[in-house]
């Protein structure tokens, strides 16, 4: 594995933040209440920034995006949730969500439930009170096996950061205080699965001689093409079909619904050049794909979550004029019929090679490849032999009530 220089890592987001109290007087009563009304929903969305303001790597998400995520999420077709805020001395000191996902239950059992959106000050009593409230709600909805954190599903932001605190998160990835894992585990939660993030310099990819032979052997049979923007909806159907097939046997799998993938597609259409979404075909049949994204967190970090009054101008300048220098590859899939053949790893290699060239043309110097299941030996072997660095680890926890 390569050890990248600091200049190749994501830049620190050390920007001025408003002060917030991060210590609770032990003698002050602690109360956890379910969300009530729009004002508390807005507070719920903004609370992580108030709690993590001292962390120089924290990136405040856009408040508008977070409100839409909490109110107009297509996952709500199959998911019910309840948010909770912990209060002490009239101040919010933590938050958590609890959710029941009927689609997850179809695949993993009728007694499953989840927690997510966990943020709190470094206080074991606050974490205990938050989990007590979430677990009570989940019990009322028939849950006996809890896993998380999910915000809201495994196809959205998930996992608790447990390694890699010294760099900011890439877009659609979470951040957490170093103390979170200790307090979660103190509530009886045990590790279920680790999700890994690799850092790759786009100019530093180095395919081994064996990999080159594999690529050259099959290159004439594999055709790589960019997304056809003039047939966008048809292309989305192809991507969703490949993804749901490719990931069907993975731990915790829940398929993307049509509504969820079309919502994702709307974002991709606005933010991603077509050549950063690439489809691999064999005998004219789409069999694999890869998606590269400009790292929007670079652009939004200075905005403190606000687009008004002039934040949107700064965002447009950062995206269109300066352009992000880092990116993320969040989606990749190879149909199952090829995964255990020689063509499987070759398809992955050819896609990585192709997206690397496209990212360089767009001025992106480094990308995060995430997330990768810890037991995905095939993909990890590829990444660790082409010059990437395992730099963050996220953990999903579970508990039996």
Secondary structure, 3 states (H helix, E strand, C coil): CCCCCHHHCCCCCCCCCCCCCCCCCCCCCEEEEECCHHHHHHHHHHHHHHHCCCCCCCCCCCHHHHHHHHHCCHHHHCEEEEEEEEEECCEEEEEEEEEEEHHHHHHHCCCEEEEEEEEECCCHHHHHHHHHHHHHHHHHCCCCEEEECEECCCCCEECEEEECCCCCCCCCCCCCCCCHHHHHHHCCCEEEEEEEEEEEECCCCCCCHHHHHHHHHHCCCEEEEECCHHHHHHHHHHHHHHHHHHCCCCCCCCCCCHHHHHHHHHHHHHHCCHHHEEEEEECCEEEEEEEEEECHHHHHHHHCCCCCCCHHHHHHHHHHHHCCCEEEEEEEEECHHHHCCHHHHHHHHHHHHHHHHHHHHCCCCEEEEEEEECCCHHHHHHHHHCCCEEEEEEEEEEEEC
